[in-house]
C-alpha cells in the first residue's frame, strides 16, 4: 500500500457544478455567515420546491475556512425550531491518534461477531434482489406474492404510482406507492407471521409499545413524528405498513382505504 492520498479542495467550477445539480431538485438559499462552537461558518438552507410533505427545510453549516460541515438541522413545516440537529461543540483540526480508535467493550458487555458473507454469497444475494426488483406492476406482483394484493388505483386522493415486488427476509412482499416526492404515501404488504393475531384482536406488535389506532375494527400500531407517520396492522393474514411524510389523520385515512 502506498501513502494515503490527501484530499483536494474542489475547484470553484466543481463546487458551482454541484450547486447547479442540487438546484434542480431543491430550493437553495445563499450562504449565510454565522458561528458554530466559536468557529466561523456559512449556512445553506435547502427546502423541497414542492410536495415536501411535513419536511420544511434542512440546513448545513460549513466551516468558513476548512469547508467541513459542523452542523446539520432538519425542520418540520411551520416549525422554527429543528426537530433533528447534529452540531459540533468542540472543534480542533489535526492528526487523529490511532489510539482513539482502539475501543474496548466495558465489563459485562455482550459481544456479537458478525460473519461477513463471501463474495459468491454476496453476488447471489444481489442477483436475487435484482430479480425481485425487476417484477413490477400490480398484475405481475399479485401473481408473485402469497397473499391477496390490495393496491387501489387511488388512495386518499393520490394516484397509484408504482407496484414493486420486494424480498422481505426471503419472503415475497409488495411495495405500493401513491403520489410523488415526500408528499406521497408508501404501503408495504407482506404475509403475517404465524403468530399474528386475528382481526378482532391486536393487529400490531405489542413489544413495540406504540400508541394504538383502530383501522376498521383492527387495532394497529401508530408512530407519529414531526416529519411523518407510520401505521402497522394485520388483517386477514396480511401485514400492512403505511408510511408517509403526512400527519396522522392522512395516514389513518390511507390505512382505512386499503
Secondary structure by P-SEA (a helix, b strand, c coil): cccbbbbbcccaaaaaaaaaaaaaccccccccccccccccbbbbbbbbccccccccbbbbbcccccccccbbbbbccccccccbbbbbccccccccccccccccccccbbbbbbbbbcaaaaaaaaaaaaaaaacccaaaaaaacccccccccccccccccbbbbbbcccbbbbbbbccccccbbbbbbbccccccccccccccccccccbbbbcccbbbbbbbcccbbbbbbccccbbbbbbccccaaaaaaaaaac
